[in-house]
Amino acid sequence: MIISFVNIIETRSLLDKGAVFMKNVPVILMFLFIIFAFLFNLLGLMHLVSIFITSPILFIALLIFIGYLNNRNRFKGF
């Protein structure tokens, strides 16, 4: 009886960790997109790629990230 109860507690803790990870996946992906856009923008600053292409990509990446963080815990009313 005790062994099965301990297994249930361990299983729930693993499921909770998975849920927390799945909740943070969009934030992680957006952060990676920002890093990619920043590095791509550095190529634009070195005149290897047009800065007119790289700057809007970085701006859009930051805009999406900030917009997502702003709307994540918004109270939607009763």
C-alpha positions in Angstrom: 0.0 0.0 0.0 2.8 2.5 0.9 4.8 1.7 -2.2 1.9 2.3 -4.5 1.1 5.6 -2.8 4.7 6.7 -3.2 4.6 5.8 -6.9 1.4 7.9 -7.3 3.0 10.9 -5.8 6.1 10.5 -8.0 4.0 10.1 -11.1 2.0 13.3 -10.2 5.2 15.3 -9.7 6.6 14.2 -13.1 3.3 15.2 -14.7 3.4 18.6 -13.0 6.9 19.1 -14.3 5.8 18.3 -17.8 2.9 20.7 -17.6 5.2 23.5 -16.4 7.5 22.7 -19.3 4.7 22.7 -21.9 3.5 26.0 -20.4 6.9 27.6 -21.1 7.4 26.2 -24.6 6.0 29.3 -26.4 8.2 31.6 -24.3 11.3 29.5 -25.1 10.5 29.4 -28.8 9.9 33.2 -28.9 13.2 33.8 -27.0 15.0 31.6 -29.5 13.4 33.6 -32.4 14.6 36.8 -30.8 18.2 35.5 -30.6 18.0 34.4 -34.2 16.6 37.8 -35.3 19.3 39.5 -33.3 22.1 37.5 -34.9 20.5 38.0 -38.3 20.5 41.8 -37.5 24.2 41.6 -36.7 24.7 40.3 -40.2 22.8 43.3 -41.5 24.9 45.6 -39.5 28.0 44.1 -41.2 26.4 44.7 -44.6 26.2 41.0 -45.4 22.4 41.1 -45.5 20.2 44.1 -46.2 19.4 46.1 -43.0 16.0 46.8 -44.4 15.2 43.1 -44.1 16.8 42.3 -40.8 15.5 45.3 -38.7 11.8 44.6 -39.3 12.3 40.9 -38.4 13.9 41.9 -35.1 11.2 44.4 -34.4 8.4 41.9 -35.1 10.1 39.3 -32.9 10.3 41.7 -30.0 6.7 42.9 -30.6 5.3 39.4 -30.6 7.2 38.5 -27.4 6.2 41.6 -25.5 2.6 41.2 -26.7 2.5 37.6 -25.6 3.8 38.4 -22.2 1.3 41.3 -21.8 -1.8 39.2 -22.7 -0.8 36.0 -20.9 -2.4 36.7 -17.5 -5.1 39.2 -18.5 -8.4 39.2 -16.6 -11.1 38.6 -19.1 -14.1 39.5 -16.9 -16.9 37.7 -15.3 
